[in-house]
Amino acid sequence: ATGSVTGSVTGSVTDMVDRFAPETADGAITGAITGAITVVAVWAHPDDESLLAGGLLAEVTRRGGRVVTVSATAGEHGTDDPVAEPPARLAARRVAELDAALAALGAEPAIHLGYEDGGCCRVTERLAAHLIGRVIDRVRPDVILTFGPDGVTGHPDHRAVGRWVRRAVADRGDRIPLVTTVAASAWPADGIDRLHSIEAFWPGFPKAIAPDLVVRLDDELLARKLAAIDCHGSQMGPVQDALGVERLERVARIEGYAAANPAARHHVAHHHVAHHHMSQEPELLIAA
């Protein structure tokens, strides 16, 4: 059920990152020594990256990898008071917040697609997938990260972005591993309840989706993730107030992911490195 993932800790984030390292022609994992992989992460709004996947992204960069973030919108309508914070002003603020958060995670500044906040479902899917595909072709990532079909919170922008990315990956023969966040399925139930109290989820969400991998952050990565979350001052106040310090740390410490295409499922199921063993239990401890 949502918020009640169980399982024993059986490894480290090295397992997860190494699983997506590139292969040689004979199937050997070429990135296993350094764990340096390239990730393209595609989100709908500034702050999605930090709350949903900040720990994983920080671990990729901590190990010398590259994170390229794509944001579909600037989140310019993310306010209850558009008079005090009109769209143009809020957009500039949130873009700056995103750059600061990505710096805290060790990632480079984001690529912005420039779509209207709240309007992603009206965008022609083929065009958006083409733009994302151009990023994929230029960056040549080892893994692509985005939303699953539920969008975690049910937000229409999240769900649309997930569709665009799935189409872009499919247009390239589904060769690149596609991983989706199923964060809410791994969060503690009391955290979900508090987030419901501030209407963080759309009606009928979150969905109970079984993660393929659950990662638990060590203290260093948790601190980096919380620092990235703090950068989003225009948005995170209600979340921080609703959860409180201790509960926010428990929510932020856990991230859930699903292997969303055959290439990703292959890496999750079959890639092992010599110095780590992964049991069939899906939970991993992110540790140095």
Salt bridges, closest charged atoms under 4 A:
ASP15 OD2 - HIS276 ND1 3.85
ASP18 OD1 - ARG63 NH2 3.30
GLU23 OE2 - HIS266 NE2 3.54
GLU23 OE2 - HIS271 NE2 2.61
ASP47 OD2 - ARG94 NH2 3.19
ASP48 OD2 - HIS45 ND1 3.61
ASP48 OD1 - HIS158 NE2 3.42
GLU49 OE2 - HIS232 NE2 2.76
GLU59 OE1 - ARG62 NH2 2.71
GLU85 OE2 - ARG93 NH1 2.87
GLU97 OE2 - ARG93 NE 3.20
GLU108 OE1 - ARG66 NE 2.95
GLU116 OE2 - HIS77 NE2 3.22
GLU116 OE1 - ARG122 NH2 3.57
ASP117 OD1 - HIS45 NE2 3.09
GLU125 OE1 - ARG163 NE 3.97
GLU125 OE2 - ARG167 NH1 3.79
ASP137 OD1 - ARG172 NE 2.79
ASP157 OD2 - HIS45 NE2 2.96
ASP190 OD2 - ARG247 NE 3.06
ASP190 OD2 - ARG250 NH2 2.55
ASP218 OD2 - ARG62 NH2 3.38
ASP219 OD1 - ARG253 NH2 3.05
GLU220 OE1 - ARG62 NH1 2.93
GLU246 OE2 - ARG250 NE 2.58
GLU255 OE2 - LYS225 NZ 2.84
GLU283 OE2 - ARG216 NH2 2.69
